[in-house]
Amino acid sequence: DEFLEMMETVRKYFVVGLMDEMEESVKRFNAVMKLNVNNNTAFEECMVEFFGNTDGSSEKKNSNEHPKVLEGSPEWDVLAELNS
């Protein structure tokens, strides 16, 4: 089945992270890439540069705000049609 083949490809070759869970996402990426970043100053500097402070109060420097799409709006209807 084509769908199952596609799902297997995604499972084998893609790693998904969430902006709202950046710390956990980075841990996942590091585990998949077999990176050991414990006590690594370069890693910490990179995290601060791209994601802000490591104390959880970080500003998402690599994300963009997008307007909310309200259910029932013309935009919602277009997206619903495209995704059905």
C-alpha positions in Angstrom: 0.0 0.0 0.0 1.4 3.4 -1.0 0.3 5.1 2.2 2.1 2.6 4.4 5.2 2.9 2.3 5.1 6.7 2.7 4.6 6.4 6.5 7.6 4.1 6.7 9.7 6.6 4.8 8.6 9.4 7.2 9.4 7.1 10.2 12.8 6.2 8.9 14.1 9.5 7.5 12.3 12.4 9.3 12.6 13.8 12.8 9.9 16.2 13.9 10.3 18.9 16.6 7.9 21.4 18.0 8.7 25.0 18.6 6.7 25.0 21.8 8.8 22.1 23.0 12.2 23.2 21.8 14.3 21.8 24.5 12.7 18.3 24.1 12.9 18.6 20.3 16.6 19.4 20.4 17.2 16.5 22.7 15.4 14.3 20.2 17.5 15.6 17.3 20.7 15.0 19.3 19.6 11.4 20.1 18.8 10.6 16.5 22.1 12.1 15.3 23.9 10.4 18.2 25.4 13.7 19.5 26.6 13.9 23.1 26.2 17.5 24.2 26.5 17.1 27.9 28.9 19.8 29.3 29.5 21.1 25.8 30.2 24.9 25.9 29.8 25.2 22.1 26.4 23.5 22.2 25.2 25.8 25.0 26.5 28.9 23.1 24.6 27.7 20.0 21.4 27.1 21.9 21.6 30.6 23.4 22.3 32.2 20.1 19.4 30.6 18.2 16.9 30.0 21.0 17.6 32.5 23.7 18.3 31.8 27.4 18.5 28.2 28.5 16.5 28.9 31.6 13.1 28.4 29.8 12.5 32.2 29.4 13.8 32.2 25.9 12.4 34.2 23.0 11.9 32.1 19.9 14.4 33.7 17.7 13.9 31.4 14.7 10.2 31.5 14.5 7.7 33.9 13.0 4.3 34.9 14.3 1.4 34.0 12.1 -2.1 35.5 12.3 -4.7 33.2 13.9 -7.2 31.8 11.4 -10.7 31.8 12.9 -13.0 28.9 12.3 -15.7 29.9 9.8 -13.7 32.7 8.2 -13.0 32.6 4.5 -9.4 31.7 5.2 -10.6 28.8 7.4 -12.8 27.6 4.6 -10.0 27.7 2.0 -7.6 25.8 4.4 -10.4 23.3 5.2 -11.0 22.7 1.5 -7.2 22.3 0.7 -6.8 19.8 3.6 -9.8 17.6 2.9 
